[in-house]
Amino acid sequence: YVGQVLENAPEGSVVLSVVATDRDVGVNGDISYQFSQAVGQSHSAFAIDPTSGEIKLTKPLDFEAAEHHELSVRATDGGGLSAICKVLVEVVDVNDNAPELVVSSFSSPVPENALPGTVVALFAVRDRDAGANGKIVCALEDQLSFSLRPAYKNYYELVTVSVLDREETARYILTVTAADVGSPPLTTTQTFTVDISDVNDNAPAFNQTSYTMYVRENNVPTVLVGAVSASDADVGPNAKVTYSLTPAHSAEQPPCSCISVNSENGHVFVLRPLDYERVRQIEVMVSASDAGSPPLSANVTVRLVVVDENDNAPVVLHPAQDSSPPSSELVPTSAEAGYLITKVVAVDADSGQNSWLSYHLLRATDPGLFAVGAQSGEVRLRRPVTERDAVKQKLVILVRDNGRPPLSATAALSALLLSDFSDMRLPHSSLATEDEGSSLTTYLIISLVFVSLLFLVSTAAFVARRVCKRKELKGGHVLY
């Protein structure tokens, strides 16, 4: 007898029935069935009805454990005669085993500069089922950077197919699915976590294309004026950034020795006091280098602008102040109000509002006679000249800048009020001599007055003494 049964048939399922006949009658013709013990132990999964000869399952079968079973059945009549037959039970495979995936090798992390085609993992697939139930198809979920490649027999390779970039994706989670073609199909999934190791393929990048920093002149040494900052997309030593000064452009030679940059944090210091009037701007190049091998670097321009402070007083250019006596301006006595006598010219080495100059009349022989333009420095007559005005007028002009606090200088000049312009031919020394002679005359007059007063006092004292003597003689006393 040959019978077939599904491996997932439930307990108690009838596999087949055996039938024996006996030509005797009565008790001698009554037949009973039982397994013969002489043929292995396969009958342990089966039971036979002694009367009907039906063979049933006593426990589930497993195709993967045994594809067929051989049974020996003995039929015995009431008289003790018997016959034996063989029963072959074929187990029919059912898709009850999912595919298995066995990893032979796996490499992680993978360097980001790995070439396409680099093998990341090698694994084998198998299915204990038979036929279509044991045929396996492997697939990799949507992935642009990796793919599956058949190796030999039932082995597959997981390989890279494109250039990797750790800065874009540092970790890939790859899912491989193995499915049989049974009905319904069974599947198994295997997850590979692939880390991408860093390669020094990114140079540091500054957070600005250039830097402008400011420092006031006359600064204290080692003053902090700002900081540069660069970041590196790599990790570990490849991302550790250090800063340094690099040589400037060949066409420029700024005093780089006055600037320093902290190698760890990029802080920029000015090492010594600066003078705006000598150096107004300094440009240096700062380099940021990583610690990779080989190291990569980037440069940025740092422009240091020196801010002016009001540390320079105005300087009078005209009239010149180094002559003694000061130069004299000639003014006709017929001049009207608004007549331009001269113009005070001054400069200031500072810049901005620190160099904005204003002019003021500080002192004058006759302050009401002159006016000074606050912005222009022009000295003009405020009113017409009169006969009562002194011939020589002395003026002191104050020149003041607009700094905080303001600094100032003075300009001394003199004006001669002349009725005849022929006097213009007189040298300044003669005018000075005349002025000195006038002063001497004044001193002589004062001396003469003092002597006259002394004479009058002496005469009065003499007269008083004579009167006192006469009074004494009348009284009868003679004094010698």
VEXDREN-765510 format. One line per 10 residues: number of its first residue (from 1); their letters; for each residue x, y negated, z of C-alpha. Coordinates in pm, 1 decimal, decimal comma, always signed. Layout:
BEGIN
NUM = a = X:Y:Z; ... $
//
This chain:
BEGIN
1 = yvgqvlenap = +0,0:+0,0:+0,0; +118,7:-352,7:-80,5; -40,0:-658,1:+78,5; +29,3:-1032,4:+99,9; -36,2:-1268,3:+385,8; +33,6:-1640,9:+433,8; +289,1:-1712,6:+698,8; +51,6:-1951,2:+865,3; -235,1:-1696,6:+875,4; -395,7:-1698,7:+1220,7 $
11 = egsvvlsvva = -380,2:-1414,7:+1468,6; -641,3:-1142,9:+1393,5; -637,4:-1195,2:+1017,7; -689,2:-870,1:+819,8; -392,5:-791,1:+602,1; -528,7:-480,1:+429,1; -700,2:-146,0:+499,4; -560,8:+200,6:+447,7; -794,9:+488,9:+357,8; -740,8:+862,0:+395,4 $
21 = tdrdvgvngd = -980,7:+1146,1:+304,7; -1020,8:+1502,7:+438,3; -1212,3:+1777,6:+259,8; -1295,7:+1948,2:+588,6; -1619,7:+1878,5:+767,4; -1711,4:+1824,7:+1120,5; -1441,3:+1764,4:+1369,1; -1178,0:+1882,7:+1127,2; -1279,8:+1607,8:+887,3; -1268,9:+1319,4:+1139,4 $
31 = isyqfsqavg = -961,7:+1097,4:+1063,0; -779,3:+856,6:+1294,9; -500,5:+601,6:+1202,8; -194,0:+489,3:+1389,3; +150,2:+350,0:+1317,2; +431,5:+593,2:+1295,8; +711,8:+510,6:+1538,2; +975,4:+637,5:+1303,5; +985,6:+320,9:+1082,5; +1151,1:+28,7:+1268,5 $
41 = qshsafaidp = +969,6:-224,5:+1485,6; +795,3:-430,5:+1215,5; +461,5:-300,2:+1329,3; +488,9:-511,7:+1648,0; +332,8:-804,8:+1460,3; +48,8:-583,9:+1336,3; -226,2:-367,7:+1480,8; -428,7:-97,3:+1305,6; -786,1:-3,9:+1375,1; -774,1:+372,8:+1443,9 $
51 = tsgeikltkp = -1115,8:+428,6:+1293,0; -1137,2:+188,1:+995,0; -770,0:+171,1:+908,2; -770,2:-213,8:+898,5; -431,5:-368,9:+962,9; -450,4:-705,5:+1142,9; -204,5:-969,4:+1263,2; -123,5:-978,4:+1629,9; +98,3:-1290,9:+1611,5; +191,2:-1553,3:+1350,5 $
61 = ldfeaaehhe = +445,5:-1459,0:+1088,5; +746,4:-1663,7:+978,1; +859,2:-1643,7:+617,4; +1194,2:-1789,9:+711,6; +1247,7:-1505,5:+965,5; +1130,1:-1217,9:+742,3; +995,8:-1235,0:+391,2; +834,3:-884,4:+405,8; +750,2:-612,3:+656,8; +744,0:-230,8:+605,5 $
71 = lsvratdggg = +494,2:-25,6:+803,3; +437,9:+352,6:+828,8; +78,5:+463,8:+889,1; -14,9:+818,3:+990,9; -364,1:+954,9:+932,4; -454,2:+1257,6:+1156,6; -770,2:+1476,2:+1143,3; -940,1:+1648,8:+1433,7; -756,6:+1969,6:+1363,8; -416,4:+1809,4:+1404,6 $
81 = lsaickvlve = -323,4:+1784,5:+1039,6; -176,9:+1447,5:+926,2; -46,7:+1248,0:+632,6; +182,4:+939,4:+616,8; +180,6:+637,9:+388,2; +401,2:+329,7:+359,4; +259,4:-21,7:+377,1; +461,9:-317,3:+239,7; +339,4:-656,3:+369,9; +477,9:-954,4:+177,6 $
91 = vvdvndnape = +480,7:-1287,2:+363,0; +383,5:-1578,5:+140,7; +582,9:-1899,4:+207,0; +400,0:-2208,5:+327,5; +559,5:-2556,2:+331,1; +602,3:-2567,8:+705,7; +965,4:-2680,9:+727,3; +1076,7:-3038,3:+671,5; +1409,4:-3100,6:+496,7; +1720,2:-3121,1:+714,0 $
101 = lvvssfsspv = +1993,1:-3385,4:+667,0; +2337,4:-3303,2:+806,0; +2596,1:-3587,5:+815,2; +2949,5:-3474,3:+741,2; +3123,3:-3813,6:+766,4; +3027,3:-4175,6:+834,3; +3246,3:-4489,5:+826,5; +3147,4:-4804,0:+1015,8; +3243,6:-5083,2:+1022,0; +3323,3:-5140,1:+656,3 $
111 = penalpgtvv = +3553,6:-5436,3:+566,1; +3373,9:-5706,5:+374,1; +3634,0:-5693,8:+97,9; +3564,3:-5323,4:+27,5; +3546,3:-5254,6:-344,7; +3221,1:-5136,8:-505,3; +3205,0:-4758,7:-495,4; +3348,5:-4727,0:-144,7; +3205,8:-4414,5:+26,8; +3036,8:-4501,6:+353,8 $
121 = alfavrdrda = +2874,4:-4165,3:+440,0; +2871,4:-3804,3:+314,8; +2580,5:-3578,1:+407,6; +2412,5:-3252,5:+301,4; +2039,8:-3174,1:+273,2; +1865,5:-2837,2:+302,1; +1515,6:-2692,1:+341,2; +1439,0:-2347,5:+486,1; +1133,0:-2310,3:+268,6; +1148,4:-2144,5:-72,7 $
131 = gangkivcal = +1056,2:-2240,0:-421,5; +906,3:-2581,8:-466,2; +871,2:-2609,0:-89,5; +1249,7:-2599,5:-60,0; +1334,8:-2837,5:-342,8; +1456,7:-3171,5:-201,5; +1466,4:-3522,3:-342,6; +1672,6:-3793,2:-161,9; +1609,4:-4165,6:-186,1; +1749,6:-4482,4:-30,4 $
141 = edqlsfslrp = +1507,0:-4754,8:+65,7; +1530,0:-5078,4:-135,0; +1888,9:-5190,4:-101,6; +2098,9:-5396,2:-341,4; +2436,5:-5340,6:-180,8; +2431,9:-4959,9:-136,4; +2312,8:-4656,5:-330,1; +2306,0:-4273,6:-313,8; +2527,6:-4072,9:-541,7; +2504,9:-3689,9:-579,0 $
151 = ayknyyelvt = +2835,1:-3526,7:-492,4; +2818,6:-3148,5:-540,0; +2548,3:-2888,0:-475,9; +2324,6:-3034,9:-207,1; +2569,6:-3308,3:-93,2; +2516,0:-3682,8:-138,7; +2739,2:-3987,2:-92,7; +2626,5:-4323,7:+41,2; +2838,6:-4581,1:-147,2; +2865,3:-4958,4:-191,1 $
161 = vsvldreeta = +2756,9:-5099,1:-525,6; +2832,5:-5472,7:-485,0; +3065,7:-5710,7:-305,4; +2986,2:-5745,7:+64,4; +2983,6:-6071,4:+257,6; +2986,3:-6053,1:+635,5; +2899,7:-6421,6:+664,2; +2577,2:-6351,7:+472,5; +2488,5:-6013,7:+625,6; +2688,1:-5876,1:+916,7 $
171 = ryiltvtaad = +2492,4:-5551,6:+957,2; +2296,3:-5326,6:+726,2; +2038,9:-5073,9:+847,2; +2006,7:-4813,0:+573,5; +1728,8:-4553,6:+571,0; +1771,4:-4236,5:+365,2; +1459,0:-4028,9:+302,9; +1476,0:-3657,6:+210,6; +1144,5:-3514,5:+81,3; +1053,4:-3170,4:-53,3 $
181 = vgsppltttq = +809,2:-3120,7:-340,2; +571,6:-2897,6:-149,2; +203,2:-2965,1:-113,5; +172,6:-3161,5:+97,8; +536,5:-3275,6:+88,4; +734,9:-3298,2:+410,7; +996,9:-3566,4:+467,6; +1290,1:-3642,9:+695,2; +1454,9:-3982,5:+742,2; +1807,6:-4064,9:+853,6 $
191 = tftvdisdvn = +1915,3:-4416,5:+955,8; +2269,2:-4540,8:+899,9; +2372,6:-4862,4:+1077,0; +2664,0:-5008,9:+881,7; +2853,2:-5297,2:+1041,0; +3061,5:-5523,5:+817,5; +3400,9:-5616,2:+960,1; +3535,9:-5964,5:+903,9; +3810,4:-6054,5:+658,2; +3971,2:-6398,8:+661,7 $
201 = dnapafnqts = +3801,5:-6521,0:+345,5; +3665,6:-6853,5:+473,9; +3875,8:-7163,5:+535,6; +3775,6:-7401,4:+816,7; +3525,8:-7668,6:+714,6; +3508,0:-8014,5:+874,0; +3165,4:-8144,5:+970,5; +3240,5:-8473,0:+788,8; +3410,5:-8548,7:+458,3; +3614,0:-8822,6:+629,7 $
211 = ytmyvrennv = +3637,0:-8988,2:+967,8; +3656,6:-9355,1:+1061,2; +3764,9:-9441,8:+1414,3; +3813,1:-9776,6:+1582,3; +4061,8:-9902,4:+1839,3; +4102,0:-10251,7:+1981,2; +4443,3:-10406,0:+1941,5; +4661,8:-10424,2:+2250,4; +4513,4:-10090,2:+2353,8; +4647,4:-9894,0:+2646,5 $
221 = ptvlvgavsa = +4880,6:-9605,8:+2548,3; +4728,3:-9259,5:+2481,3; +4376,6:-9396,8:+2447,5; +4115,3:-9154,7:+2308,5; +3955,3:-9298,1:+1992,6; +3749,8:-9005,2:+1863,7; +3758,8:-8641,2:+1761,1; +3753,1:-8429,7:+1447,1; +3566,4:-8100,7:+1437,9; +3589,7:-7805,3:+1202,4 $
231 = sdadvgpnak = +3415,9:-7468,9:+1207,7; +3504,9:-7137,4:+1046,7; +3240,0:-6894,2:+923,1; +3463,4:-6597,8:+1009,9; +3481,1:-6439,9:+1354,5; +3750,2:-6353,9:+1605,8; +4102,4:-6478,2:+1533,6; +3995,0:-6558,8:+1178,0; +3764,9:-6826,4:+1321,9; +4001,3:-6977,0:+1581,7 $
241 = vtysltpahs = +4079,1:-7328,4:+1457,0; +4381,7:-7537,6:+1549,2; +4439,0:-7899,7:+1446,4; +4756,1:-8079,9:+1341,1; +4871,7:-8389,5:+1157,2; +4995,1:-8338,9:+803,7; +5223,1:-8567,0:+597,3; +5042,3:-8863,9:+448,2; +5020,2:-8944,5:+78,9; +5356,2:-9013,3:-74,5 $
251 = aeqppcscis = +5248,4:-9362,3:-179,0; +5165,2:-9457,7:+177,8; +5385,6:-9443,6:+482,3; +5168,1:-9538,9:+781,0; +5324,0:-9513,0:+1126,1; +5186,9:-9166,2:+1198,4; +5398,5:-9150,3:+1513,5; +5144,1:-9370,0:+1688,5; +4862,9:-9116,3:+1638,8; +4829,5:-8771,1:+1790,3 $
261 = vnsenghvfv = +4564,8:-8498,9:+1762,2; +4494,2:-8232,7:+2024,6; +4552,7:-7893,9:+1862,4; +4272,5:-7723,5:+2058,6; +3977,4:-7963,2:+2051,5; +4063,8:-8214,1:+1776,6; +4069,6:-8521,2:+2004,4; +4252,6:-8811,8:+1840,0; +4472,2:-9038,3:+2055,0; +4657,5:-9362,4:+1986,8 $
271 = lrpldyervr = +4991,3:-9330,9:+2162,8; +5106,3:-9693,3:+2178,6; +4955,2:-10043,3:+2164,6; +4873,6:-10172,5:+1816,9; +4881,6:-10526,7:+1684,3; +4600,8:-10622,0:+1447,1; +4813,6:-10893,6:+1291,8; +5073,7:-10632,5:+1190,4; +4866,3:-10319,6:+1123,5; +4498,2:-10341,8:+1040,7 $
281 = qievmvsasd = +4433,4:-9987,7:+923,3; +4607,7:-9651,5:+940,2; +4522,6:-9341,2:+739,9; +4641,2:-8996,4:+838,7; +4560,3:-8644,4:+725,0; +4443,3:-8392,1:+983,1; +4469,0:-8022,5:+900,7; +4250,2:-7749,0:+1050,4; +4400,8:-7398,2:+1026,1; +4257,2:-7064,8:+1137,8 $
291 = agspplsanv = +4453,2:-6780,8:+1299,0; +4391,8:-6530,1:+1021,6; +4659,1:-6350,4:+824,8; +4733,1:-6523,3:+601,4; +4591,7:-6838,7:+763,0; +4356,1:-7064,0:+570,0; +4334,1:-7440,1:+620,2; +4148,9:-7755,6:+520,0; +4243,8:-8124,3:+535,3; +4045,1:-8436,5:+613,8 $
301 = tvrlvvvden = +4129,0:-8806,7:+605,4; +4112,1:-8996,1:+934,1; +4098,7:-9373,5:+896,5; +4190,7:-9567,2:+1210,2; +4065,5:-9926,6:+1199,5; +4230,3:-10173,4:+1437,8; +3974,3:-10415,2:+1581,7; +4094,1:-10771,1:+1630,4; +4107,0:-10934,4:+1972,1; +4145,9:-11306,1:+2033,3 $
311 = dnapvvlhpa = +4514,3:-11297,8:+2122,8; +4639,6:-11572,2:+1889,9; +4586,9:-11944,1:+1952,8; +4530,7:-12176,4:+1655,3; +4841,0:-12321,7:+1488,3; +4827,9:-12680,9:+1357,7; +4978,9:-12713,7:+1011,4; +4899,2:-13079,1:+953,5; +4991,0:-13321,1:+1087,2; +5324,0:-13160,6:+1175,4 $
321 = qdssppssel = +5372,9:-13147,5:+1550,8; +5746,8:-13100,2:+1552,2; +5827,5:-13465,3:+1471,6; +5890,5:-13721,8:+1744,0; +5734,1:-13970,3:+1750,1; +5425,1:-13825,4:+1576,0; +5357,7:-13939,6:+1223,4; +5132,4:-14244,5:+1186,6; +4840,3:-14283,0:+952,0; +4789,8:-14632,9:+800,1 $
331 = vptsaeagyl = +4437,8:-14773,9:+818,1; +4340,0:-15109,4:+663,2; +4156,2:-15337,8:+900,5; +3898,6:-15390,8:+627,2; +3798,7:-15018,5:+632,7; +3433,7:-14943,7:+687,8; +3269,7:-14676,0:+896,1; +3330,0:-14324,9:+752,2; +3674,0:-14410,1:+618,7; +3885,7:-14090,0:+599,1 $
341 = itkvvavdad = +4201,2:-14141,4:+799,3; +4345,8:-13788,3:+780,8; +4252,0:-13424,3:+802,1; +4375,5:-13185,7:+1067,6; +4460,1:-12847,3:+915,2; +4498,8:-12543,3:+1143,0; +4499,9:-12165,2:+1099,7; +4441,8:-11871,7:+1331,3; +4610,8:-11533,0:+1281,1; +4307,0:-11352,3:+1420,5 $
351 = sgqnswlsyh = +4008,4:-11254,2:+1209,3; +3633,4:-11277,8:+1220,7; +3484,0:-11509,1:+1476,3; +3817,7:-11513,5:+1656,6; +3951,0:-11721,2:+1364,7; +3656,1:-11958,8:+1333,5; +3801,5:-12298,5:+1425,8; +3630,1:-12610,4:+1550,8; +3781,4:-12957,5:+1594,5; +3711,3:-13199,9:+1878,6 $
361 = llratdpglf = +3842,9:-13543,3:+1977,3; +4015,0:-13483,3:+2309,7; +4167,7:-13824,9:+2379,9; +4205,4:-14156,2:+2195,0; +4315,0:-14512,7:+2262,5; +3964,3:-14618,1:+2162,0; +3738,1:-14304,3:+2152,6; +3451,5:-14503,7:+2008,0; +3651,5:-14593,5:+1698,3; +3703,1:-14238,5:+1568,8 $
371 = avgaqsgevr = +3498,1:-13933,9:+1480,5; +3625,0:-13580,7:+1405,8; +3439,2:-13331,4:+1184,2; +3379,3:-13023,2:+1398,0; +3415,0:-12781,3:+1105,4; +3630,8:-12975,0:+858,6; +3884,1:-13136,4:+1094,0; +3847,7:-13466,7:+908,0; +3927,6:-13774,9:+1117,3; +3716,5:-14074,3:+1012,1 $
381 = lrrpvterda = +3627,8:-14421,2:+1141,4; +3313,9:-14419,4:+1343,7; +3272,0:-14797,7:+1302,6; +3448,0:-15085,7:+1121,2; +3776,4:-15214,1:+1262,7; +3758,4:-15536,7:+1463,3; +4021,5:-15789,7:+1572,0; +3997,8:-15666,4:+1929,0; +4117,6:-15317,8:+1834,5; +4479,6:-15241,2:+1915,7 $
391 = vkqklvilvr = +4709,5:-15217,1:+1616,9; +4835,7:-14874,6:+1716,3; +4583,0:-14608,5:+1805,0; +4682,9:-14274,4:+1951,8; +4462,0:-13965,5:+1913,2; +4475,5:-13607,8:+2044,0; +4263,1:-13354,7:+1853,6; +4164,7:-13025,7:+2018,9; +4150,9:-12724,1:+1787,0; +3959,4:-12431,8:+1941,0 $
401 = dngrpplsat = +3872,6:-12086,1:+1806,4; +3548,7:-11895,7:+1863,7; +3694,5:-11601,9:+2056,8; +3590,0:-11477,8:+2395,9; +3756,9:-11638,7:+2580,6; +3847,6:-11914,5:+2331,8; +4205,6:-12019,8:+2271,1; +4304,7:-12372,1:+2164,3; +4583,8:-12600,3:+2046,6; +4619,4:-12978,2:+2026,0 $
411 = aalsalllsd = +4726,7:-13206,3:+1746,3; +4868,9:-13548,2:+1832,3; +4861,6:-13828,1:+1574,4; +4860,0:-14204,9:+1561,0; +4691,5:-14458,7:+1339,3; +4814,6:-14807,9:+1257,9; +4549,9:-15070,5:+1186,4; +4713,0:-15296,8:+925,8; +4574,6:-15611,1:+765,4; +4849,4:-15623,1:+502,7 $
421 = fsdmrlphss = +4937,7:-15304,4:+318,1; +5289,4:-15437,4:+265,7; +5348,8:-15319,5:+621,6; +5327,2:-14966,3:+480,3; +5686,3:-15011,0:+360,5; +5812,7:-15047,7:+714,1; +5985,5:-14739,4:+837,2; +5833,5:-14559,0:+1129,8; +6144,9:-14634,3:+1333,9; +6083,8:-15010,6:+1303,4 $
431 = latedegssl = +5727,0:-14964,6:+1416,0; +5849,2:-14766,8:+1707,9; +6106,1:-15041,4:+1791,3; +5835,0:-15305,4:+1778,6; +5624,4:-15097,5:+2008,4; +5917,7:-15059,2:+2246,3; +5981,1:-15442,9:+2230,3; +5620,6:-15511,5:+2317,7; +5653,9:-15287,5:+2619,1; +5973,1:-15469,3:+2727,3 $
441 = ttyliislvf = +5798,9:-15805,7:+2702,5; +5525,2:-15675,6:+2925,3; +5779,2:-15565,1:+3183,4; +5950,3:-15908,7:+3173,2; +5622,5:-16094,2:+3227,2; +5543,2:-15873,2:+3524,5; +5890,8:-15942,6:+3669,5; +5850,3:-16319,2:+3621,6; +5514,7:-16317,3:+3797,3; +5662,8:-16120,3:+4084,0 $
451 = vsllflvsta = +5956,8:-16369,5:+4119,9; +5718,8:-16668,7:+4108,4; +5505,0:-16518,0:+4381,3; +5812,4:-16455,1:+4591,5; +5921,9:-16822,8:+4543,7; +5581,3:-16952,3:+4647,9; +5578,8:-16738,6:+4959,9; +5930,3:-16855,8:+5052,6; +5835,6:-17225,4:+5001,7; +5525,6:-17186,7:+5215,5 $
461 = afvarrvckr = +5729,6:-17031,3:+5493,2; +5985,5:-17314,6:+5481,7; +5717,1:-17585,6:+5501,1; +5554,7:-17411,2:+5794,5; +5880,9:-17397,3:+5981,9; +5943,8:-17773,6:+5934,7; +5601,8:-17860,3:+6068,1; +5663,2:-17651,8:+6380,3; +5992,5:-17836,1:+6454,4; +5829,4:-18181,2:+6438,2 $
471 = kelkgghvly = +5568,0:-18079,3:+6692,1; +5835,8:-17966,3:+6930,3; +6028,2:-18301,4:+6909,9; +5720,5:-18497,2:+7000,4; +5686,7:-18289,8:+7313,1; +6030,7:-18396,2:+7447,8; +6222,0:-18080,4:+7370,7; +6519,5:-18081,1:+7149,7; +6608,9:-17757,9:+6992,8; +6940,3:-17686,8:+6828,6 $
//
